[in-house]
């Protein structure tokens, strides 16, 4: 869901874990599986754009395959009575 | 109250805060990422992500990474080790298997023999001895199973 809030944007590990309230112990293995499945692709921040004194961060971006797959998962979730209390913040 | 303030503002407390929130998270994380195989992007990723984590949350976040590294990194490491091991020459692989077989058999014999000796020599079945015997027996059984698997592997490959 956190990935679909901005489907074409770049997402960072820590930021994703905060937004989705998923612990990083769960999130990183999940991201690895999504990378293996081809749902997301990764890349590295351009070092020339970093103003602070820190190394470049790795970002994750949804692929077309991932958007379709996650969209399907969400469609199913919407039909489930268990998830009716969730606030859907995206189309 | 004055004592409490003096304790909180003392040099050791300041040093403690500097270590826990300043030095230790980065240092520990750099050690933790060694669990991932060499060249794995997660190594650099986690170190870079540390700078995005608020300083106050860093000790806990690093502790979480230890959990991830143990379950994800070590598995990856074992996988890469297994792959690279397959690339070793047959003679080295054979010698390695023989050595592990010898160690397994020696440990199994030692485990069973030691357990029997402890129970027979002391002649009593107090809780500790029974536990020791059970532990030794379990260990021996596990090792015997390991040896059987190794032998099977050996026969299959020959």
gemmi code that builds the backbone of each chain (N, CA, C; Angstrom):
import gemmi

chains = {
    "A": [
        ("UNK", (0.826, -1.207, 0.000), (0.000, 0.000, 0.000), (0.860, 1.257, 0.000)),
        ("UNK", (1.934, 1.211, 0.786), (2.825, 2.376, 0.832), (3.475, 2.594, -0.527)),
        ("UNK", (3.752, 1.521, -1.228), (4.362, 1.625, -2.558), (3.373, 2.217, -3.554)),
        ("UNK", (2.093, 1.871, -3.407), (1.079, 2.334, -4.359), (0.616, 3.761, -4.083)),
        ("UNK", (1.012, 4.330, -2.939), (0.656, 5.729, -2.675), (1.314, 6.637, -3.709)),
        ("UNK", (2.499, 6.226, -4.152), (3.192, 6.958, -5.209), (3.768, 5.907, -6.161)),
        ("UNK", (2.950, 5.408, -7.092), (3.362, 4.246, -7.893), (4.578, 4.483, -8.784)),
        ("UNK", (4.808, 5.744, -9.176), (5.953, 5.964, -10.067), (7.147, 6.570, -9.321)),
        ("UNK", (6.973, 6.813, -8.038), (8.025, 7.472, -7.258), (9.094, 6.519, -6.756)),
        ("UNK", (10.142, 7.129, -6.200), (11.214, 6.336, -5.610), (10.945, 6.189, -4.118)),
        ("UNK", (11.170, 4.987, -3.631), (10.905, 4.718, -2.218), (12.176, 4.233, -1.536)),
        ("UNK", (12.372, 4.689, -0.306), (13.556, 4.314, 0.458), (13.139, 3.337, 1.549)),
        ("UNK", (14.052, 2.469, 1.917), (13.748, 1.423, 2.893), (13.173, 1.944, 4.196)),
        ("UNK", (13.864, 2.902, 4.824), (13.417, 3.398, 6.125), (12.083, 4.128, 6.005)),
        ("UNK", (11.969, 4.937, 4.943), (10.742, 5.709, 4.717), (9.551, 4.752, 4.493)),
        ("UNK", (9.794, 3.684, 3.724), (8.734, 2.699, 3.479), (8.300, 2.033, 4.777)),
        ("UNK", (9.284, 1.710, 5.601), (8.962, 1.029, 6.859), (8.152, 1.942, 7.780)),
        ("UNK", (8.449, 3.254, 7.748), (7.702, 4.216, 8.579), (6.270, 4.366, 8.055)),
        ("UNK", (6.160, 4.520, 6.722), (4.842, 4.771, 6.126), (3.926, 3.559, 6.236)),
        ("UNK", (4.519, 2.386, 6.063), (3.679, 1.181, 6.075), (3.554, 0.598, 7.483)),
        ("UNK", (4.308, 1.182, 8.425), (4.389, 0.692, 9.813), (4.746, -0.798, 9.864)),
        ("UNK", (5.582, -1.189, 8.915), (6.093, -2.562, 8.910), (7.528, -2.504, 9.415)),
        ("UNK", (7.865, -3.371, 10.360), (9.227, -3.377, 10.905), (10.221, -3.704, 9.801)),
        ("UNK", (11.432, -3.142, 9.911), (12.410, -3.394, 8.855), (12.813, -4.867, 8.791)),
        ("UNK", (12.644, -5.568, 9.908), (12.935, -7.005, 9.929), (12.022, -7.794, 9.000)),
        ("UNK", (10.851, -7.222, 8.734), (9.885, -7.864, 7.838), (9.992, -7.242, 6.448)),
        ("UNK", (10.201, -5.913, 6.444), (10.175, -5.177, 5.174), (11.309, -5.567, 4.224)),
        ("UNK", (12.525, -5.660, 4.733), (13.657, -5.919, 3.829), (13.564, -7.293, 3.160)),
        ("UNK", (13.236, -8.366, 3.901), (13.049, -9.648, 3.200), (11.923, -9.575, 2.163)),
        ("UNK", (10.868, -8.775, 2.483), (9.745, -8.611, 1.554), (10.220, -7.910, 0.281)),
        ("UNK", (11.037, -6.869, 0.458), (11.560, -6.135, -0.704), (12.465, -7.037, -1.549)),
        ("UNK", (13.231, -7.893, -0.874), (14.099, -8.819, -1.620), (13.252, -9.756, -2.473)),
        ("UNK", (12.152, -10.247, -1.893), (11.269, -11.146, -2.659), (10.633, -10.409, -3.839)),
        ("UNK", (10.234, -9.141, -3.592), (9.625, -8.356, -4.666), (10.634, -8.083, -5.780)),
        ("UNK", (11.881, -7.872, -5.398), (12.939, -7.676, -6.399), (13.115, -8.951, -7.228)),
        ("UNK", (13.123, -10.094, -6.541), (13.286, -11.377, -7.235), (12.132, -11.650, -8.192)),
        ("UNK", (10.932, -11.211, -7.776), (9.741, -11.433, -8.608), (9.658, -10.431, -9.760)),
        ("UNK", (10.468, -9.361, -9.664), (10.428, -8.330, -10.697), (9.329, -7.305, -10.465)),
        ("UNK", (8.795, -7.244, -9.263), (7.745, -6.267, -8.936), (8.347, -4.878, -8.714)),
        ("UNK", (9.558, -4.853, -8.184), (10.235, -3.562, -7.988), (11.633, -3.652, -8.593)),
        ("UNK", (12.171, -2.472, -8.923), (13.572, -2.426, -9.347), (14.289, -1.473, -8.400)),
        ("UNK", (15.585, -1.667, -8.271), (16.314, -0.821, -7.333), (17.358, 0.016, -8.071)),
        ("UNK", (17.839, 1.008, -7.378), (18.879, 1.865, -7.943), (19.517, 2.647, -6.814)),
        ("UNK", (20.533, 3.414, -7.154), (21.241, 4.185, -6.135), (21.088, 5.673, -6.405)),
        ("UNK", (20.945, 6.400, -5.341), (20.839, 7.849, -5.403), (22.079, 8.424, -6.105)),
        ("UNK", (21.890, 9.473, -6.860), (23.024, 10.112, -7.522), (23.851, 10.860, -6.462)),
        ("UNK", (25.121, 10.495, -6.286), (25.919, 11.123, -5.208), (26.067, 12.632, -5.365)),
        ("UNK", (25.955, 13.124, -6.609), (26.143, 14.571, -6.814), (24.953, 15.389, -6.302)),
        ("UNK", (23.810, 14.716, -6.110), (22.622, 15.456, -5.651), (22.506, 15.486, -4.121)),
        ("UNK", (23.415, 14.765, -3.447), (23.319, 14.700, -1.979), (24.001, 15.923, -1.367)),
        ("UNK", (23.244, 16.634, -0.532), (23.815, 17.832, 0.090), (24.455, 17.496, 1.436)),
        ("UNK", (23.850, 16.541, 2.149), (24.392, 16.182, 3.465), (25.619, 15.276, 3.297)),
        ("UNK", (26.323, 15.100, 4.417), (27.518, 14.248, 4.384), (27.080, 12.818, 4.697)),
        ("UNK", (26.647, 12.096, 3.685), (26.220, 10.708, 3.879), (26.357, 9.940, 2.567)),
        ("UNK", (26.438, 8.605, 2.655), (26.559, 7.820, 1.417), (25.243, 7.798, 0.652)),
        ("UNK", (25.279, 7.486, -0.659), (24.027, 7.425, -1.430), (23.134, 6.284, -0.966)),
        ("UNK", (21.829, 6.553, -0.984), (20.870, 5.540, -0.516), (20.332, 4.723, -1.679)),
        ("UNK", (19.851, 3.534, -1.350), (19.280, 2.652, -2.376), (17.781, 2.912, -2.435)),
        ("UNK", (17.265, 3.065, -3.633), (15.823, 3.284, -3.748), (15.145, 2.113, -4.453)),
        ("UNK", (13.848, 2.029, -4.242), (13.029, 0.996, -4.883), (11.931, 1.681, -5.669)),
        ("UNK", (11.681, 1.164, -6.852), (10.668, 1.754, -7.715), (9.800, 0.627, -8.261)),
        ("UNK", (8.489, 0.862, -8.284), (7.580, -0.174, -8.794), (7.752, -0.346, -10.292)),
        ("UNK", (7.748, -1.572, -10.767), (7.771, -1.826, -12.202), (6.316, -1.953, -12.682)),
        ("UNK", (6.132, -2.025, -13.996), (4.763, -2.197, -14.526), (4.165, -3.504, -14.008)),
        ("UNK", (5.017, -4.538, -13.996), (4.560, -5.841, -13.506), (4.124, -5.730, -12.039)),
        ("UNK", (4.915, -4.998, -11.264), (4.619, -4.821, -9.842), (3.338, -4.046, -9.616)),
        ("UNK", (3.158, -2.988, -10.437), (1.939, -2.173, -10.316), (0.703, -3.034, -10.573)),
        ("UNK", (0.785, -3.854, -11.622), (-0.347, -4.727, -11.957), (-0.607, -5.729, -10.838)),
        ("UNK", (0.495, -6.344, -10.383), (0.362, -7.389, -9.366), (-0.181, -6.812, -8.059)),
        ("UNK", (0.397, -5.668, -7.640), (-0.062, -5.065, -6.386), (-1.492, -4.542, -6.517)),
        ("UNK", (-1.824, -4.026, -7.708), (-3.199, -3.578, -7.963), (-4.173, -4.730, -7.782)),
        ("UNK", (-3.789, -5.889, -8.312), (-4.625, -7.081, -8.175), (-4.802, -7.482, -6.724)),
        ("UNK", (-3.696, -7.416, -5.987), (-3.748, -7.772, -4.562), (-4.690, -6.824, -3.826)),
        ("UNK", (-4.602, -5.521, -4.177), (-5.459, -4.530, -3.514), (-6.930, -4.712, -3.855)),
        ("UNK", (-7.182, -5.056, -5.121), (-8.572, -5.306, -5.522), (-9.172, -6.415, -4.664)),
        ("UNK", (-8.377, -7.447, -4.492), (-8.846, -8.569, -3.660), (-9.055, -8.131, -2.223)),
        ("UNK", (-8.105, -7.299, -1.736), (-8.180, -6.847, -0.347), (-9.409, -5.990, -0.092)),
        ("UNK", (-9.785, -5.191, -1.103), (-10.957, -4.328, -0.952), (-12.233, -5.154, -0.735)),
        ("UNK", (-12.246, -6.339, -1.361), (-13.432, -7.186, -1.254), (-13.503, -7.911, 0.093)),
        ("UNK", (-12.364, -7.985, 0.761), (-12.309, -8.712, 2.037), (-12.914, -7.879, 3.156)),
        ("UNK", (-13.767, -8.498, 3.927), (-14.415, -7.777, 5.029), (-13.411, -7.363, 6.102)),
        ("UNK", (-12.323, -8.124, 6.199), (-11.332, -7.839, 7.252), (-10.680, -6.474, 7.078)),
        ("UNK", (-10.597, -5.976, 5.822), (-9.861, -4.753, 5.551), (-10.757, -3.533, 5.356)),
        ("UNK", (-12.011, -3.638, 5.759), (-12.940, -2.513, 5.512), (-12.559, -1.270, 6.311)),
        ("UNK", (-11.898, -1.451, 7.437), (-11.529, -0.307, 8.266), (-10.319, 0.462, 7.725)),
        ("UNK", (-9.653, -0.093, 6.736), (-8.454, 0.558, 6.226), (-8.794, 1.824, 5.450)),
        ("UNK", (-7.951, 2.821, 5.567), (-8.171, 4.053, 4.810), (-7.411, 3.936, 3.498)),
        ("UNK", (-8.130, 3.834, 2.416), (-7.490, 3.682, 1.101), (-7.083, 5.076, 0.610)),
        ("UNK", (-5.789, 5.324, 0.547), (-5.344, 6.675, 0.186), (-4.986, 6.809, -1.289)),
        ("UNK", (-5.277, 5.817, -2.079), (-4.918, 5.866, -3.496), (-6.058, 5.315, -4.327)),
        ("UNK", (-5.993, 5.534, -5.631), (-7.072, 5.108, -6.534), (-7.136, 3.595, -6.640)),
    ],
    "B": [
        ("UNK", (17.587, 15.623, 44.790), (17.367, 16.192, 43.457), (18.683, 16.683, 42.853)),
        ("UNK", (19.441, 17.366, 43.717), (20.737, 17.889, 43.243), (21.653, 16.750, 42.812)),
        ("UNK", (21.562, 15.646, 43.576), (22.396, 14.473, 43.251), (21.997, 13.885, 41.903)),
        ("UNK", (20.668, 13.853, 41.693), (20.144, 13.306, 40.429), (20.622, 14.156, 39.248)),
        ("UNK", (20.519, 15.469, 39.411), (20.966, 16.377, 38.338), (22.462, 16.200, 38.105)),
        ("UNK", (23.191, 16.089, 39.236), (24.647, 15.910, 39.120), (24.981, 14.623, 38.383)),
        ("UNK", (24.195, 13.547, 38.659), (24.446, 12.257, 37.994), (24.146, 12.350, 36.498)),
        ("UNK", (22.988, 12.987, 36.198), (22.576, 13.081, 34.787), (23.564, 13.921, 33.991)),
        ("UNK", (24.050, 14.978, 34.601), (24.948, 15.876, 33.863), (26.425, 15.527, 34.044)),
        ("UNK", (26.681, 14.360, 34.611), (28.085, 13.997, 34.862), (28.777, 13.572, 33.565)),
        ("UNK", (30.081, 13.560, 33.602), (30.870, 13.166, 32.423), (30.575, 11.738, 31.977)),
        ("UNK", (30.489, 10.765, 32.912), (30.174, 9.398, 32.457), (28.842, 9.293, 31.724)),
        ("UNK", (27.820, 10.066, 32.200), (26.519, 10.036, 31.521), (26.635, 10.593, 30.118)),
        ("UNK", (27.351, 11.706, 30.015), (27.540, 12.330, 28.706), (28.252, 11.363, 27.759)),
        ("UNK", (29.263, 10.720, 28.308), (30.031, 9.751, 27.525), (29.129, 8.591, 27.088)),
        ("UNK", (28.288, 8.144, 28.031), (27.351, 7.056, 27.740), (26.406, 7.417, 26.602)),
        ("UNK", (25.862, 8.638, 26.668), (24.934, 9.113, 25.626), (25.650, 9.183, 24.281)),
        ("UNK", (26.887, 9.705, 24.316), (27.658, 9.816, 23.069), (27.905, 8.445, 22.454)),
        ("UNK", (28.197, 7.471, 23.326), (28.477, 6.121, 22.831), (27.207, 5.479, 22.287)),
        ("UNK", (26.119, 5.537, 23.092), (24.877, 4.828, 22.716), (24.222, 5.444, 21.481)),
        ("UNK", (24.188, 6.781, 21.398), (23.473, 7.412, 20.281), (24.399, 7.909, 19.172)),
        ("UNK", (25.678, 7.989, 19.451), (26.598, 8.503, 18.432), (27.465, 7.441, 17.803)),
        ("UNK", (28.326, 6.864, 18.606), (29.330, 5.957, 18.061), (28.822, 4.532, 17.850)),
        ("UNK", (28.145, 3.988, 18.872), (27.787, 2.563, 18.844), (26.897, 2.148, 17.671)),
        ("UNK", (25.816, 2.887, 17.333), (24.961, 2.402, 16.239), (25.716, 2.198, 14.928)),
        ("UNK", (26.513, 3.192, 14.546), (27.268, 3.081, 13.290), (28.274, 1.957, 13.338)),
        ("UNK", (28.966, 1.867, 14.467), (30.000, 0.838, 14.619), (29.369, -0.563, 14.569)),
        ("UNK", (28.306, -0.733, 15.351), (27.655, -2.057, 15.400), (27.070, -2.419, 14.031)),
        ("UNK", (26.455, -1.411, 13.365), (25.844, -1.697, 12.060), (26.904, -2.136, 11.050)),
        ("UNK", (28.068, -1.489, 11.105), (29.143, -1.864, 10.177), (29.625, -3.288, 10.442)),
        ("UNK", (29.505, -3.730, 11.691), (29.849, -5.127, 12.004), (28.734, -6.065, 11.550)),
        ("UNK", (27.485, -5.619, 11.785), (26.322, -6.459, 11.452), (26.271, -6.748, 9.951)),
        ("UNK", (26.582, -5.728, 9.121), (26.443, -5.930, 7.665), (27.441, -6.962, 7.126)),
        ("UNK", (28.430, -7.312, 7.936), (29.353, -8.374, 7.509), (28.641, -9.718, 7.371)),
        ("UNK", (27.447, -9.822, 7.941), (26.684, -11.070, 7.816), (26.267, -11.292, 6.367)),
        ("UNK", (26.122, -10.181, 5.612), (25.749, -10.309, 4.196), (26.983, -10.665, 3.380)),
        ("UNK", (26.793, -11.400, 2.293), (27.960, -11.758, 1.473), (28.639, -10.520, 0.894)),
        ("UNK", (29.912, -10.662, 0.587), (30.683, -9.552, 0.020), (30.027, -9.096, -1.300)),
        ("UNK", (29.873, -7.795, -1.450), (29.291, -7.256, -2.683), (27.775, -7.177, -2.658)),
        ("UNK", (27.135, -7.642, -1.599), (25.673, -7.566, -1.527), (25.263, -6.100, -1.321)),
        ("UNK", (24.310, -5.600, -2.139), (23.937, -4.176, -2.031), (23.350, -3.790, -0.674)),
        ("UNK", (22.814, -4.810, 0.067), (22.208, -4.485, 1.358), (23.234, -3.932, 2.342)),
        ("UNK", (24.508, -4.304, 2.167), (25.560, -3.791, 3.050), (25.614, -2.273, 3.006)),
        ("UNK", (25.753, -1.738, 1.786), (25.843, -0.280, 1.624), (24.503, 0.373, 1.923)),
        ("UNK", (23.420, -0.329, 1.590), (22.082, 0.234, 1.775), (21.804, 0.517, 3.248)),
        ("UNK", (22.097, -0.463, 4.089), (21.790, -0.299, 5.519), (22.616, 0.821, 6.138)),
        ("UNK", (23.890, 0.911, 5.728), (24.744, 1.969, 6.280), (24.214, 3.340, 5.852)),
        ("UNK", (23.771, 3.441, 4.593), (23.230, 4.717, 4.107), (21.908, 5.051, 4.790)),
        ("UNK", (21.093, 4.018, 5.036), (19.789, 4.248, 5.670), (19.931, 4.739, 7.108)),
        ("UNK", (21.035, 4.351, 7.753), (21.249, 4.757, 9.151), (21.184, 6.276, 9.300)),
        ("UNK", (21.670, 6.997, 8.276), (21.692, 8.451, 8.347), (20.294, 9.049, 8.235)),
        ("UNK", (19.341, 8.254, 7.729), (17.967, 8.755, 7.602), (17.177, 8.520, 8.891)),
        ("UNK", (17.709, 7.653, 9.749), (16.998, 7.317, 10.984), (17.304, 8.389, 12.037)),
        ("UNK", (16.280, 8.919, 12.714), (16.550, 9.903, 13.773), (17.490, 9.317, 14.832)),
        ("UNK", (18.381, 10.155, 15.313), (19.438, 9.698, 16.223), (18.881, 8.924, 17.423)),
        ("UNK", (17.745, 9.366, 17.923), (17.175, 8.748, 19.124), (16.709, 7.307, 18.864)),
        ("UNK", (16.327, 7.049, 17.605), (15.817, 5.705, 17.265), (16.918, 4.766, 16.774)),
        ("UNK", (18.112, 5.312, 16.564), (19.168, 4.512, 15.941), (19.539, 3.228, 16.693)),
        ("UNK", (19.713, 3.277, 18.039), (20.099, 2.021, 18.722), (19.101, 0.886, 18.478)),
        ("UNK", (17.803, 1.217, 18.560), (16.782, 0.170, 18.354), (16.748, -0.299, 16.902)),
        ("UNK", (16.898, 0.657, 15.987), (16.872, 0.321, 14.560), (18.042, -0.613, 14.218)),
        ("UNK", (19.195, -0.312, 14.802), (20.372, -1.162, 14.550), (20.132, -2.565, 15.115)),
        ("UNK", (19.506, -2.613, 16.291), (19.206, -3.927, 16.885), (18.284, -4.725, 15.958)),
        ("UNK", (17.333, -4.023, 15.324), (16.432, -4.693, 14.369), (17.211, -5.241, 13.186)),
        ("UNK", (18.218, -4.483, 12.757), (19.009, -4.922, 11.597), (19.800, -6.185, 11.906)),
        ("UNK", (20.141, -6.350, 13.191), (20.852, -7.574, 13.583), (19.971, -8.787, 13.301)),
        ("UNK", (18.696, -8.629, 13.626), (17.733, -9.713, 13.379), (17.646, -10.018, 11.875)),
        ("UNK", (17.527, -8.941, 11.068), (17.421, -9.138, 9.606), (18.691, -9.807, 9.082)),
        ("UNK", (19.839, -9.291, 9.561), (21.115, -9.814, 9.048), (21.282, -11.281, 9.402)),
        ("UNK", (20.845, -11.650, 10.600), (21.011, -13.051, 11.013), (20.158, -13.972, 10.163)),
        ("UNK", (18.931, -13.547, 9.881), (18.025, -14.441, 9.160), (18.154, -14.328, 7.643)),
        ("UNK", (18.493, -13.131, 7.147), (18.578, -12.951, 5.697), (20.022, -13.084, 5.232)),
        ("UNK", (20.907, -12.348, 5.907), (22.313, -12.308, 5.482), (23.017, -13.643, 5.597)),
        ("UNK", (22.822, -14.301, 6.732), (23.523, -15.572, 6.924), (23.013, -16.640, 5.960)),
        ("UNK", (21.709, -16.576, 5.650), (21.149, -17.540, 4.678), (21.780, -17.302, 3.306)),
        ("UNK", (21.890, -16.012, 2.929), (22.512, -15.670, 1.638), (23.960, -16.143, 1.623)),
        ("UNK", (24.635, -15.915, 2.749), (26.042, -16.306, 2.851), (26.183, -17.818, 2.689)),
        ("UNK", (25.293, -18.562, 3.355), (25.336, -20.023, 3.270), (25.100, -20.468, 1.822)),
        ("UNK", (24.164, -19.766, 1.146), (23.854, -20.122, -0.243), (25.070, -19.881, -1.137)),
        ("UNK", (25.707, -18.705, -0.979), (26.862, -18.400, -1.832), (28.021, -19.342, -1.502)),
        ("UNK", (28.144, -19.699, -0.217), (29.211, -20.607, 0.196), (28.990, -21.970, -0.457)),
        ("UNK", (27.740, -22.387, -0.485), (27.390, -23.683, -1.072), (27.701, -23.688, -2.566)),
        ("UNK", (27.359, -22.573, -3.235), (27.606, -22.484, -4.678), (29.106, -22.505, -4.958)),
        ("UNK", (29.858, -21.687, -4.160), (31.300, -21.630, -4.407), (31.968, -22.957, -4.065)),
        ("UNK", (31.372, -23.681, -3.093), (31.956, -24.965, -2.702), (31.844, -25.963, -3.860)),
        ("UNK", (30.739, -25.834, -4.620), (30.558, -26.759, -5.747), (31.618, -26.550, -6.809)),
        ("UNK", (32.197, -25.318, -6.801), (33.209, -25.021, -7.813), (34.579, -25.550, -7.412)),
        ("UNK", (34.724, -25.998, -6.149), (36.025, -26.505, -5.718), (36.360, -27.792, -6.483)),
        ("UNK", (37.657, -28.087, -6.642), (38.019, -29.332, -7.315), (37.498, -30.552, -6.552)),
        ("UNK", (37.264, -31.634, -7.304), (36.681, -32.842, -6.703), (37.529, -33.376, -5.552)),
        ("UNK", (38.874, -33.271, -5.688), (39.766, -33.807, -4.646), (39.556, -33.064, -3.326)),
        ("UNK", (39.408, -31.735, -3.416), (39.222, -30.913, -2.205), (37.874, -31.238, -1.571)),
        ("UNK", (36.847, -31.375, -2.446), (35.514, -31.694, -1.926), (35.518, -33.039, -1.227)),
        ("UNK", (36.218, -34.014, -1.853), (36.313, -35.368, -1.285), (37.010, -35.345, 0.063)),
        ("UNK", (38.129, -34.590, 0.142), (38.892, -34.499, 1.398), (38.042, -33.855, 2.480)),
        ("UNK", (37.286, -32.830, 2.100), (36.416, -32.126, 3.056), (35.358, -33.058, 3.606)),
        ("UNK", (34.752, -33.851, 2.704), (33.702, -34.782, 3.130), (34.288, -35.835, 4.064)),
        ("UNK", (35.484, -36.359, 3.722), (36.112, -37.387, 4.560), (36.388, -36.826, 5.950)),
        ("UNK", (36.917, -35.608, 5.975), (37.244, -34.978, 7.256), (35.980, -34.796, 8.093)),
        ("UNK", (34.902, -34.317, 7.458), (33.675, -34.114, 8.236), (33.093, -35.441, 8.693)),
        ("UNK", (33.288, -36.492, 7.871), (32.808, -37.821, 8.262), (33.581, -38.324, 9.489)),
        ("UNK", (34.911, -38.151, 9.466), (35.744, -38.597, 10.589), (35.351, -37.853, 11.864)),
        ("UNK", (35.192, -36.533, 11.749), (34.812, -35.722, 12.923), (33.460, -36.181, 13.453)),
        ("UNK", (32.512, -36.425, 12.548), (31.166, -36.844, 12.958), (31.222, -38.167, 13.702)),
        ("UNK", (31.977, -39.129, 13.159), (32.060, -40.454, 13.791), (32.726, -40.346, 15.166)),
        ("UNK", (33.825, -39.588, 15.234), (34.536, -39.426, 16.516), (33.609, -38.789, 17.548)),
        ("UNK", (32.876, -37.757, 17.143), (31.959, -37.091, 18.073), (30.826, -38.022, 18.504)),
        ("UNK", (30.330, -38.807, 17.550), (29.231, -39.726, 17.871), (29.691, -40.777, 18.866)),
        ("UNK", (30.861, -41.382, 18.610), (31.396, -42.406, 19.515), (31.676, -41.780, 20.885)),
        ("UNK", (32.256, -40.582, 20.858), (32.546, -39.870, 22.107), (31.286, -39.557, 22.876)),
        ("UNK", (30.251, -39.123, 22.171), (28.976, -38.771, 22.815), (28.338, -39.954, 23.496)),
        ("UNK", (28.244, -41.073, 22.762), (27.620, -42.281, 23.319), (28.490, -42.832, 24.452)),
        ("UNK", (29.793, -42.966, 24.174), (30.720, -43.518, 25.180), (30.732, -42.687, 26.442)),
        ("UNK", (30.785, -41.359, 26.262), (30.825, -40.450, 27.406), (29.567, -40.566, 28.247)),
        ("UNK", (28.418, -40.643, 27.583), (27.149, -40.743, 28.313), (27.077, -42.036, 29.101)),
        ("UNK", (27.471, -43.153, 28.465), (27.448, -44.462, 29.136), (28.395, -44.445, 30.325)),
        ("UNK", (29.581, -43.884, 30.102), (30.598, -43.849, 31.152), (30.111, -43.043, 32.366)),
        ("UNK", (29.501, -41.930, 32.097), (29.023, -41.068, 33.194), (27.994, -41.815, 34.024)),
        ("UNK", (27.056, -42.507, 33.344), (25.979, -43.194, 34.056), (26.513, -44.422, 34.802)),
        ("UNK", (27.378, -45.203, 34.145), (27.875, -46.452, 34.751), (28.868, -46.172, 35.878)),
        ("UNK", (29.842, -45.317, 35.655), (30.897, -45.058, 36.646), (30.329, -44.482, 37.926)),
        ("UNK", (29.412, -43.516, 37.786), (28.895, -42.879, 38.997), (27.771, -43.695, 39.630)),
        ("UNK", (27.200, -44.600, 38.870), (26.226, -45.552, 39.402), (24.945, -44.952, 39.939)),
        ("UNK", (24.700, -43.721, 39.681), (23.452, -43.139, 40.182), (22.733, -42.450, 39.030)),
        ("UNK", (21.428, -42.420, 39.168), (20.635, -41.811, 38.100), (19.985, -40.527, 38.583)),
        ("UNK", (20.829, -39.673, 39.112), (20.288, -38.384, 39.556), (19.884, -37.566, 38.326)),
        ("UNK", (19.114, -36.541, 38.585), (18.574, -35.758, 37.464), (19.641, -35.267, 36.503)),
        ("UNK", (20.715, -34.781, 37.083), (21.760, -34.185, 36.246), (22.341, -35.232, 35.303)),
        ("UNK", (22.569, -36.421, 35.882), (23.177, -37.473, 35.071), (22.234, -37.929, 33.967)),
        ("UNK", (20.965, -38.050, 34.347), (19.973, -38.465, 33.342), (19.921, -37.433, 32.211)),
        ("UNK", (19.929, -36.165, 32.634), (19.905, -35.099, 31.631), (21.139, -35.160, 30.747)),
        ("UNK", (22.288, -35.374, 31.426), (23.548, -35.462, 30.671), (23.492, -36.603, 29.666)),
        ("UNK", (22.985, -37.758, 30.158), (22.864, -38.937, 29.294), (21.957, -38.652, 28.108)),
        ("UNK", (20.812, -38.007, 28.418), (19.848, -37.705, 27.356), (20.467, -36.762, 26.337)),
        ("UNK", (21.189, -35.757, 26.852), (21.841, -34.797, 25.965), (22.865, -35.498, 25.081)),
        ("UNK", (23.684, -36.333, 25.729), (24.715, -37.076, 24.987), (24.086, -37.992, 23.947)),
        ("UNK", (23.008, -38.680, 24.370), (22.320, -39.598, 23.457), (21.737, -38.851, 22.261)),
        ("UNK", (21.088, -37.716, 22.556), (20.496, -36.906, 21.491), (21.549, -36.417, 20.523)),
        ("UNK", (22.633, -35.945, 21.104), (23.743, -35.447, 20.290), (24.283, -36.568, 19.404)),
        ("UNK", (24.462, -37.734, 20.042), (24.997, -38.876, 19.303), (24.051, -39.284, 18.173)),
        ("UNK", (22.745, -39.312, 18.492), (21.767, -39.703, 17.467), (21.821, -38.740, 16.286)),
        ("UNK", (21.897, -37.436, 16.610), (21.958, -36.427, 15.549), (23.207, -36.617, 14.710)),
        ("UNK", (24.300, -36.889, 15.400), (25.562, -37.048, 14.676), (25.564, -38.310, 13.823)),
        ("UNK", (24.957, -39.396, 14.374), (24.886, -40.634, 13.595), (24.060, -40.410, 12.335)),
        ("UNK", (22.951, -39.685, 12.495), (22.117, -39.372, 11.323), (22.904, -38.570, 10.296)),
        ("UNK", (23.687, -37.613, 10.810), (24.531, -36.800, 9.921), (25.521, -37.674, 9.177)),
        ("UNK", (26.116, -38.621, 9.915), (27.109, -39.516, 9.315), (26.463, -40.385, 8.242)),
        ("UNK", (25.248, -40.881, 8.545), (24.539, -41.720, 7.569), (24.287, -40.925, 6.286)),
        ("UNK", (23.860, -39.666, 6.467), (23.616, -38.814, 5.299), (24.881, -38.593, 4.500)),
        ("UNK", (25.973, -38.358, 5.231), (27.258, -38.145, 4.558), (27.678, -39.381, 3.771)),
        ("UNK", (27.476, -40.554, 4.415), (27.844, -41.811, 3.754), (27.019, -42.010, 2.484)),
        ("UNK", (25.708, -41.706, 2.611), (24.817, -41.832, 1.459), (25.326, -40.955, 0.315)),
        ("UNK", (25.669, -39.701, 0.699), (26.168, -38.726, -0.265), (27.439, -39.232, -0.942)),
        ("UNK", (28.269, -39.875, -0.103), (29.562, -40.384, -0.578), (29.355, -41.508, -1.599)),
        ("UNK", (28.412, -42.424, -1.258), (28.159, -43.559, -2.159), (27.533, -43.081, -3.470)),
        ("UNK", (26.644, -42.065, -3.324), (25.968, -41.554, -4.512), (26.966, -40.908, -5.465)),
        ("UNK", (27.940, -40.166, -4.873), (28.884, -39.439, -5.726), (29.950, -40.354, -6.326)),
        ("UNK", (30.185, -41.530, -5.682), (31.261, -42.405, -6.192), (30.755, -43.336, -7.288)),
    ],
}
model = gemmi.Model(1)
for chain_id, residues in chains.items():
    chain = gemmi.Chain(chain_id)
    for i, (resn, *xyz) in enumerate(residues, 1):
        res = gemmi.Residue()
        res.name, res.seqid = resn, gemmi.SeqId(i, " ")
        for name, pos in zip(("N", "CA", "C"), xyz):
            atom = gemmi.Atom()
            atom.name, atom.element = name, gemmi.Element(name[0])
            atom.pos, atom.b_iso = gemmi.Position(*pos), 0.0
            res.add_atom(atom)
        chain.add_residue(res)
    model.add_chain(chain)
structure = gemmi.Structure()
structure.add_model(model)
structure.setup_entities()
